[in-house]
Amino acid sequence: MDVKTKEVRSTAVAPGTLRGNGVKYLLDACIVLVMCSLLYYGASWQIFKPFTDAAKYQCYGVAFWKGVDALRTFPDNQCRFILHRSNITVTNASIAKKMEQYHLPQPLVSYVASRSSAYRFHALPYEYPLLTIIPFSMGLLAPSRWYQVAFALWMALFALLIYVALARYRSRRAAMAFALYLVVGCWATAFGRFDLVQSALTLFAVMFAVRKRWTWGFVMLALATLLKFYPVVLVVSFFIAQQMESSLSWKSWRRWQPLAAFVAVCAVVMVVSFILSPEGTLGPLGYFGNRPVQVESFSASLMWLTSLIVHKPLTYAFTFGSLNTFGPLGSKVGIFGTLLLGAGLLFTYWLQWKRKIDLATASLLTLLILMVTGKVFSPQYLIWVAPLVAYVGEADYRWLISWSVIGGLTTWIYPYIYNMTKALLKVPYLPLFFPVTTVRNFLLLGFVVILLIYCARRKPNVVASSEDVASSQDVAVAPHTSI
């Protein structure tokens, strides 16, 4: 009996521990409930309206599964961007003509020329890769009228997954910081866009890589890339981190297996996409390549400031699904942004190679540099980095304050300043618009520059190792980087 008693006691959990865990779980549940309620409220003003992003996703999903003709049953103008497309840069005919110029096999040319994007399974989104059909189709499980409500609930699930992953594999403080960043900076966009999906996959990729499960990390990164192209810029950082930790011979297949997995996943999906619709596969590349400078971007802020100096007014137009700005210095600002992008990425890779930053910090810096130097900066872009900002900075008050200010200004811009006028083209002429966006963009630039300077001054090998990070599940640990 004594032995049995000892065995029972040895496996028993202290009541205080159970009580403490129960309080923590209850706190998590309350935070998630408040977060999701606020985010749903933030997106609720868009629900049931035919001109929102979620309404566009519904059109894309129905067009893929039922064909373009099925869109004629929707309210007027909801799916007009598909039924009466403009800004078409790539078509099956133009692709076939290009293939003929390169003397590709005639059967392949004929196949491409004969494709039509009007039929079911061939109508791919012309803005996004093939895999976006998956999140776009989730809301189709509900009745048509309730699509946007169902879509918001699906995004709530992904927000929950990110919160749980951060709480379980980083720290509870990081999870709480993520909830704060999402509410403050993504209040009107988190449940109305699908960016939480690839944001979650990017975070999972980093978490797998930190634990040296490199193949799964690269696969997750490939899936994120196939939803939106921007995560592809993280491949270099992932490859550097993996090669620095590998002790295998350069001739060993296992050393190259993770990168090969990334290439294989991307290649298979792109081939399937090309078979279904050549123009739907190549169209998104041409779409983003031809996009002008969007009014909320750092480039637009530079154009606005220079226009005040040279006294040359800017012009605005709604094209490529966004409000864009045009001016005499647009091309020069674009070149300057490209140079900044290249310099910033090279410096980040150098910091990583010198072991001054770890993979998570390198991934965050890479995405932030891409956001600052890009031609487009939509408010939902903050969703891309919110999990990584929380993962790296955790609950450091300097991160909480600085990123909350950036997020708060972004929410002020959209939806509040945008809703000050019913005419979209009048938004850039509002007295508050460019001053607020310019302040936000320079604060974001300052955040990146200070982080780069701090990381450059630190000594190598001071960053917590992957094993240390992996073991810090619910324990409060020092953030990777402090400003």
Buried (B, 14 or more C-beta within 10 A) or exposed (E): EEEEEEEEEEEEEEEEEEEEEEEEEEEBEEBBEEBBEBBBEBBBEBBEEBEBBBBBBBBBBBBBBBBBEBBEEBEEEBBBBBBEEEEEBBBBEBBBEBBEEEEEEEEEBEBBBEBEBEBBEBBBBBBBBBBBBBBBBBBBEBEEEBBBBBBBBBBBBBBBBBBEBBBEBBBBBBBBBBBBBBBBBBBBBBBBBBBBBBBBBBBBBBBBBBBBBBBBBBBBBBBBBBBBBBBBBBBBBBBBBBBEEBEEEEEEEEBBBBBEBBEBBBEEBBEEBBEBBBBBBBBBEBBBEEBBBBBBBBBBBBBBEBBEEEEEEBEBEEBBBBBBBEBEBBEEBBEBBEEBBEEBBEBBBEBBBBBBBBBBBBBBBBBBBBBBBBBBBBBBBBBBBBBBBBBBBBBBEEBBEBBBBBBBBBBBBBBEBBEEEEEEEEBBEBEEBBEBBBBBBBBBBEBBEEBBEBBEEBEEEEBBEBEEBBEBEBEEBEBBBBB
